[in-house]
């Protein structure tokens, strides 16, 4: 896609938990000159109504990034905000709708759309630099429709960032202190809050994710029990088997054999 350089005053706030990959920012900077900020104190000093748009870049939902959107909307209600995130999550879509985010983009497939959106905002702003006359008229509210259909909107929970992180990192050895820091809580307060919000303890939730993925691997692959144990985060297959048996009510081998029998039975019935 051949995209011309875009003349816009963009404030880019990097609210990602993992800031090691700068490929997206570099791609954007090839077409748009960005004012890049990655810390809240710097943002509070930099932000004002001279910017065309604020872009908030998230990987996993976290209170740091969401509070920036909330506080900016209160401080500068007419400043367009674009939210970029690695994957769609309904609760974040609802949040975006509530705080009148201009656009909600999923990386990496909608990065090219960002250029179009920023360019259109900048052109509107050049027509009326106050933002006030066109913000309400042109606000597209391109948040997924499912968010609009929810009458009882789900509240963002303090421990949601941990849940999002665990869904893709469940196999890692993760300390409670690391997750508490992610939520800006002490270890004891984090454990209490996680149990209250998620209805299970942090360790129980991680184990549930490990077991769910272990069952999927037992059903869909030919990996050995030892290999599956390692993939889902256990260094010893004996420990994995004990946990699996306690959680599922059958050993990994019994679970796989039962599933194989069901598949054979289904194939036999289909052949009749």
N, C-alpha and C positions, 0 to 999 in steps of 0.2 A: 504494500500500500504506500503510494507516494504522497507524503504529507508535507506541505510547505511549513516553514517556520511560523510560529504563532506569536503574535505580539500581545502578551498578557502579563499582568503582575500577579504571580501565583505564590502563595505561601504554602509550603509543603511541610506538614508535620508528620514525622516518622514515629508512629506509636507502636511499631512492631515489637514483639517480645524478643525476636531474633533479628538483629540488625546487621548480620554478617553478609547477607546477599544484597548488593546494590544494583543488580541488573535492571530492575524496573525503573529506579530513579535515573540511571544513566540513559535508558531508552527515552524517558520523558525529557530529560535535559538536552537530548539531541535536537528537540524541536521547540522546547519551551524553556526560557530562563527561569529557574526556580529559586526561591528564597527557602533554603532547606534548614529545618529546625528539628532536633531530635530530643529536646528536653523541655518540660513544661515551664520552668522559670524563664528560659530563653524565649519561648512562645509568648508568654504574658508580656514581655518587654517589646516584642516585635510586632504583635498584631495590632492593626488599626484599620480604619475604613478606607485606606488608600489602596488596599489590595482588591483585585477583581474577584478572587475566589480563594477559599481555604480548602486544601485537599488533606484529608486525614487518612493515612495509610496504616492499615491493620493487617496482621497475619491471623492472630487469634483475638477474639473479643477480650478486651481488658478495660478496667475502670479508668486507667490513665487516658486512653484514647477517647473513650465515650464521654468522660467528664470534660474533655477539651471541646467536644461538640456542644455539650449542654451549656458550658460556661460562655462559649463564643456566641451561641444563639441568644443568651441573656444580655451579653455585653454589646453585641453588634447584630441585632435582630434581622437586618437586611443584607448581611453578607452571605453570598451563596457558599454553601459547604458541599463538597463532594466526598463521599465515603468510599474508600477502596478496601476490599477485604479478600482474603484468599479463597473463601467459599461461602455460599449462602447459608445463613442461619436465620430462622424465622424471628427469633427474639430480637436480633439486630435489625432486621427489616422493620419490625414494629417500632423499635427505638428511632430508626431513621425517619419513619413517617411522623412520629410524635414531635421530633425536633426539626421537622421541615427541611430535611436534607435535600439539596437540589437534585443530586443523582447518587445512585447506589450501584457501584461497579464491582464485578467479580474479576479478580486477577487469575491468570494472565489473559483470559480470552477477550476481555473488554477494555484492554489498555488503549487500543486504537480509538475506541469511542471517546476516551478521555480527551483526546485532541479536539474532536468535534465539539464536545460540550464546553470545554474551556474557551475555544474560539468564539462560540456563540455568546457566551457570557460576556467576554471581553468586548464584542461588538455592541451588545446591548448597553454595556456600561459606558462605552464611548458616546452613545446616543444620549444617555442621561447619567452623568457621573455620580449622582446622589444615591443610586440604587432604588430609591424609595418609590418611584413611579412604576417601575417595571417588575419588581421582585414578586409581588403577589400575582400579577397578571401572567407572567411567564413561567412561574414555578411548575416544573413538569410532574413532580411527584411520581417518578418512575420506579417507586418502590414496588416490589412484587405484590400482586393483587391479593395474595393470601393474607398479607398483613392488614389490608383494608377490611377484610371480612371478619376479623376477630373483634367481637364486641367486648369480650373480657380480655384485655391485653395482658400478656404475660410480663411480669416485672423482671427486669434484669437483676439477677442474683449476684451477690458479692463473689460467690465461688464459681460462677459460670466460666471465667477464664481458665480455671483449673480443669473443669470438665472438658472444655474444648481442647486443652493441651493434652489431657490424658487420652483422648480418643485416637490421637495419632502417635502418642509416645508411651503407651501403656506398658510396653516391654522394657522400658528403661528402668534403672534403679533411681528412684526419685525420692528425695528426702521431704519430709513434712515441712521442714523449715524453708526449703526452696519454694514450695507451693504457698506457704504462709506469706512469704515475701511478695509473691506474685499478686496476692490479694491485699497487701499492705496491712497484714494482721500479725499478731504474735502467734506462736505455734499453738498454744492452748486455745486461743480465741478462734483460730482457723479450724481446729478439729471440732470445736463446738458448733461453729457456724456451718461447716460442711455437713455435719450430721443433721442439723436443723433444716437446711435447704434441700439437700439431696436425699434425705431419708435413710442413708447408709453412711458408714464411716468412709474416710478417704481410702483406707486399705481395702475395705470390702468392695468399693467401687472399682478400684484398679484390678482386683482379683476377678470381678465379674466380667470386665472387659477382656482380660486374659483368657478366661474360660470360654467366652463367646467366640473368640477368634481361634482358640484351640479346637473347638467343635467344628468350626468351618474348615479348618485345615485337615482334620480327621476325615471329614465327609468328602472333601473335594480334591485332596492331593494324595500322593503315595509316600509322602514324607514319613520317616520313622518316628516313633514316639519320642526318641531322644532329640531328633531334629526339631520337632514341633515344640518340645519343652524349651529349647534354646530360642526359637523364633519368638515365643510369647513371653520370654523374660526369665526363664528358670535355668540355672546352671546345672542342676542335677535332675535327671529324669525321674528318680525315685521321689524327690520332693514334689515335682510336678504331678506325678501320678497320685500321690496322697491328697494333694489339694483338689485335683480333678475329681477323684472318687468322692471326696467329702461334699463337693459342690454339686456334682451331677448325679451321684448315686450309682455310678458305674465306673469301672476303670477305663482309661483311654482305649485299651485294646477291646474291651467289651463293647464300648460305645461304637467303635469303628466296625466291629463284626456285626452288630445289630443293624447298623445303617446299610452295610453291604447286603445283608439278608433281605432287607426291605427293598433295595434296588433290584435284586435278583427276582424277588416276588413280583414286583411291578412289571418288569420286563416279561416275565412268564405270563402274567395276566393279559398284557398287551398283545402277546403272540397268539393267544387263543382265538 
